[in-house]
């Protein structure tokens, strides 16, 4: 999954969220990265509910 957030004028991308999902039988994991232009980048994890 890829989500891009733009500035108000839709001129440039200011943040990007990239997620991938893996599953095996009834278990799954999701993780990826969040990057914000001019600020930094972080790892993202989504624990199984």
N, C-alpha and C positions, 0 to 999 in steps of 0.2 A: 504494500500500500504506500502510496506517495501523496503527501499533502503539501502544497506550497501556499504560503500566505504572502500577499502582496501589500504594497503601500496603498494609501487611499486612492491614488490616481491610477493604480494598476500599471505602474511604470517599471517596477522592479520587485523581485522576490526578496522579502525581508526575513523569512523563516522557512525552513524545510524540515518536514517530519518524514522519516523513512522507516517503515516497519516490515518485518518478515515474520511469517508464522510457520511453525513446524509442528507436526502431530504424529503420534504413534498410538494406535488403538484409541483409548478414551482420554489420553493425556495430550496436552498441547503446551507450547511455549511461544511467546511473542516478544520480540525485542527489536531494537534498531537504534537510530540516531535522531537527535533534534539539533539542528544548527540554526543559529540566529546571526544574521549578518552583522559584523562589527562587534559581536559580543563573545561568541564561542560556540562550542559543540559539546554535546553530552550523550552518553549512552542512555538508552531508555529500555526498561524491562517492564513487561506486563505479566504479573503473576497469574497463575490459574486460579479462578474463583473457587 
